[in-house]
Amino acid sequence: MRASGADGYLERVARYVDGVLSQMAGHFGNQPSHRLAIMAAMQIADSLFQEMERKGTGGVGDVETRNVEELLTRLIAESDSLLGKS
């Protein structure tokens, strides 16, 4: 990722991610920040994959989607465990 530049690329990316995090917080309510971050990452990845499929640039298939879902479920469980949450 470009760290600097006259076009403010990194700032725009940060604002976009912050906006998605805010949407997740508004939609899902009182959730631990790590869960909101994971949900935001899922939303961003979903948007990217949908756009890739729309443009025909190599979106994901059902198998890859299931693998991502399984991985994220495990990550949420592991992060909850590390934080002493159930």
N, C-alpha and C positions, 0 to 999 in steps of 0.2 A: 504494500500500500504506500502510496506517495505520502511522505510526512510533511511536505511543505509545497508551496506553490502559490503563484499570484491568484489562481482561480479559487482558492479556498476549498479545495476538494475535501481535505480531511475534516474541515469544519462542517461541510454539508453532510458527509457521512455520519459524523457524530450527532448532528441534529436529527438525521433520519433515524438512527438507532435510538436516540433519546425519545423521539416521538413514538416509536414502536413500543418501547418500554412503558411509556405513559399510557398507551392504549391498553397494554396487557394489564397494568395496574388498575386502570379504570374498569376493565371488563371482568377481571378475576378477583378484584377486591384485595383483601388482606392476605397476601402470600409472601413467603420469604423472598428476599431479593434474588437469591440464586435461582429459584423457580421462575420468577418473572424473566430473568435473563435467558434461561433456557427456552421459555415459551416465545420470547422475542426472537431468539435465534431461529427457532422453528418457523416462525412467521416469515422472517426475512428469507430463509432458505426456500420455503414454500413459494414465495413470490418470485424468487429467482428461477426455480425449477419450472414454474408455470410459464414464465416468460421465455425460457429456453425451449420448452415444448411448443409454445405458440410460434416461435421463430424457426422451429425445426433444427435447433443447434445442439441436439443431444441431451434432451431431458432425461429424467430417470424413469425406470420401469417399476412395476409392482414389487419386484424382489428387492431392489435398492431402497424403495420407500419403506418396506417392512423392516429392513435392516436398520435404517435410520430411526424408525419408531422404537425398535427394540433397544438400540443403543441409548436413545434419550430416556427411555423408561429406566434403564439401568443407571444412567447418570443421575437422574433425579433421586432414585432410591439410595445410591451411594452418597450423594451430597447430603440427603436428609440424615442418613446414618452418621456421617462424620459430624454433622451439626447437632446430633442428639435428638433429632425430630423423628416422628413416626409417620 
